[in-house]
Amino acid sequence: MHNPSPSAVSHVGWQRGFWSLMGTQFQNAFSDNALKQLIILVLLAGATASASGEKKNDELVAMVTAVFSAPFILFAMLGGWLADRNSKQRMMIYVKAAEMGIMAFAGLALWLTSLPLLLGAIFLMGCHSAIFAPSKYGILPEILPHDKLSWGNGILELLTFLGVILGVVAAGIFSDAFLKEGRAWIAGPILMAIAFVGWLLSRQVTPVPAADPTCPVRINPVTDLWRQLRIMKQDRDLWRACWGNTGFYFISALVMMNMVVFCKDILKLTDTQNSMMNVWLAIGIGIGSVVAGYASRGRIEYRLVPIGALGLALSTVPMGLDGVTADTFRICMGCLGFSAGLFIVPVVTVIQHRPSPESKGAVQGSVSSLSFLGIMAAAGVQWVSREAFDISSGQVFWVCGASALICGAYAAISRGRFIKVE
């Protein structure tokens, strides 16, 4: 891998395109997670109450997460190829247009309360996001001045996780407002209208030319991922950032899946209260991401990665103790979010900065595939921990903490203080 050469796109007047991209990404994260969480709540509400109800809940959450993640493994490399071969801005416009149709289908699935249709809607939304991800991440270095890349990633991660959390909160509100009356389908038109706003915003993102319009077709996700990983391994910084990102998504997914079950079965919260718990996580992530962006001072401050990993691990300790209260859990979620922001901003900045311009889409596709392999692994760990080892939902948080320590140790021995952005 080579450090990127200056983009052919002028960085003069970058603000409008940048903030339009931020709005598009916020909408995407919000809609993804609002739909996914709402379908989880619909399925949990329909599950038969029994002595093993908590384990049944675990299975449903893991199943929905796995179905949503599968398209990233199957189609992320295709998304990377499309991002390199076409204008990334045009790809975002096309994907946002498709999202409106997907949300209409989701409304039908919620109306019929059909498990196959609900899972189909989740799968389609996963396909949409798998194609979208390489373009949204790959375009950022093309529209931002290089010395603002860490700052831009701080804002991107802030709005991404804010969208995730608020989407989960919205799902809880939708559930409490509509589910008992059998009107969960109303969320479909609402999310369709929000997707239209995302489409409008995507049209305002700075247009960029295709990075590699003659890029050959890549349709086999396994062989293409393997080929791309062999190329990425030649760049130590990029290689280790890629696996750090995968570990981060594993931890994040495990925390989010387990929190739904923990808040419902241990803290006995309503769906809205359960979802509102995520606000504390959002506040922490927002502060942590912005702090990481400004602390980088125009470079990639890699020392923040092990610091964030240690904070993630320490935050999970009280969460697994018997008798933890909702107030204590909220504080832990805020600390967890702050640490997550410190961890992820330098990692994603390395991933964006290191590849050459014509390979950014392919690299982002590979990173997306590995990220969602991490999420799939989290779904498996959630199920195995509860079913095979009979670990409590609180103790699963300790698994998250131990995983964070491993990621932090890996980062700490892999790189020095910072990476210059040139």
C-alpha positions, 0 to 999 in steps of 0.5 A: 500500500502507498500513501494516497496522492492528493485527490483530483477533487478541489478541497476548496469549499469542502464544508457543504459536501462534508456536512451533507455526507455527515447528514446522509451517514447519520440518517443511514445509521439511524434507519438501519438500527431503528428497523433492526431494533424494532423487528427484534422487539416485535419478535420478542413480543411474539415469543412464547413466555416460558421459564427459558424465555430469557434464552429464547430472547438471546436466540432471537437477538442473535438470529436478527443480528446474524441475518443483518450481518450476512450481506456484509460478508457476501456483498461488501467486496462488491460494494468496494468494487462499485465504489472504485469503478463509479463515482462514490457520490453517485453510488450513495444516491442510488443506494438511498433511492433503493432504501425507500423501497426497502422501507416500504417492504419493511412496513408490509412485513411489520403489518403481516408480522411474518417472520420470513418477511421480517427477516427478509427486510433485515437482509435487504437493509443489510444488503443496502448498507453493505453496498453503501459502506465503502462509498461513504468511508472511501469518499471522506479523504477525497473531499476533506483536506488531509490535515482535517481527516482525523477531525472529520473521522471524529465527527463521522464516528460521533454522528454514526454512533449517535444515529445508531443509538437514536435509531434504537431509541426510536425503535423503543418508542415505536414499539411502545406507541404502536406494537400493542395496538398491532400498528407497528407497520406505521414505522414503515412509512415513517422510515421511508420518509426519513430515507427520502431525506437521506436521498436529498442529502446524498445529492448535495455530497461533493461529486467525485470522479471514479477512482478506477473506472476500468477496475475488473469485475469482482464477484466472488467475495471469498477469493476477492477478500483473500486477495485484498487481505494479502495486499493489505498485509504488506502495509503493517499500519493498515493491516493492524488497524483493519483487525483492530476495527474488526475487534471493535465491531465484535465488542460493540455488537456483543454489548448491544445484543446483550444490553437488550436482554439484560435491560429487559430481563434483569433491570426489568425496563420497558422497551422505551426505557431499554432503548433510552439507556442507549442515550448515555452510550451516545453521549459518551461516544459523542464526547469521546469521538470529538475529543479524539478528533481534536487531540489528534491535531492534524495527525493520527494519534495512535496512543488513544487506541490502548487508552480507549481499550483499557477504558472499555474493559474497566467500564464493563466491570460493574456491569457484570456484578450482582445487584447492579442498578439502572443508575450505575448501568447508565454511568457505565454505558457513558464511560463505555461510549467515551472509551469507544470514541477514543478507540475507533477514531484513530483506527478508521483514520488509518484505514482511510489514509493508508490506501492509494486512491484507486484502492480505497473502495476495495479496502473499505469493502474488505474492512466491512466484510471483516467488521461484520464477520466480527459481528457474526462472531459476536452473535455466536459468542452471545449464544454459546455463552448463554447456552453452552456455558450458562453465563449470565447476561451480566457476565457476558459484559466481562467477555466484552471487557476481556476482548477489549484488553486483547485489542488494546494490547495488540494495538499497543505493541504494533505502533508508536505514538502517532502517524503523520497525515501527508 
